[in-house]
Amino acid sequence: MDIYVHPSLLPEPFGLVVIEAMAAGKAVVATAHGGPCEIIEDGVSGYLIEPNNPQALAEKINLLLGQSELKHRIEKAGKRRVDEVFSVERYMEELEEVYETLST
């Protein structure tokens, strides 16, 4: 797979598959509603397009397929974002902070 495309027409609450694709080092193009809006930094760690806009979807896919350096930069930024924001380690650190706050 060269690019993960997530053209959901209905908003999803989180979008775990988007995070999994980014963690696997894949460039992501997703619709801009629901979870992907919180996960993807548009133009940095992936691309967000308006729902039900096949023209915009095709443009972003073609952009990534036609510019390997851009695709590689998006892939690295997406993987880095998942590692920094959505990793199990970060989740555990934040959970520990909640427990520490509650125990004092």
C-alpha positions, 0 to 999 in steps of 0.5 A, a space after each residue: 500500500 502506498 497511501 491510506 485513503 479514508 474517505 468516510 462520509 459520516 464522522 467517526 468519533 476517533 479513527 483508530 485505523 488512521 492512526 494505525 496507517 500513520 504508525 505504519 509509515 503510510 501517507 494518509 488522505 482522509 475526510 475532514 470530519 470526526 476523529 481525523 480532524 484531531 489526528 491529522 495536521 492538514 498538509 503536515 502529517 496527512 491531508 484532510 479533504 471535504 467529505 463527498 468531494 471526489 475531485 479533492 480526494 483524487 487531487 491529493 492522491 495524485 499529488 502524493 503519488 506524483 511527488 515522492 519527496 512530499 509523500 516521504 515527508 508526510 509519512 515521516 511527519 505522520 509517524 512522528 505525530 503518532 509517536 508523540 501524541 497517540 503512543 501507549 507510552 504517552 497514554 500511560 504517562 497521562 493516566 499516571 498523572 491522573 492517578 497521582 492527582 486523585 491520590 493527593 
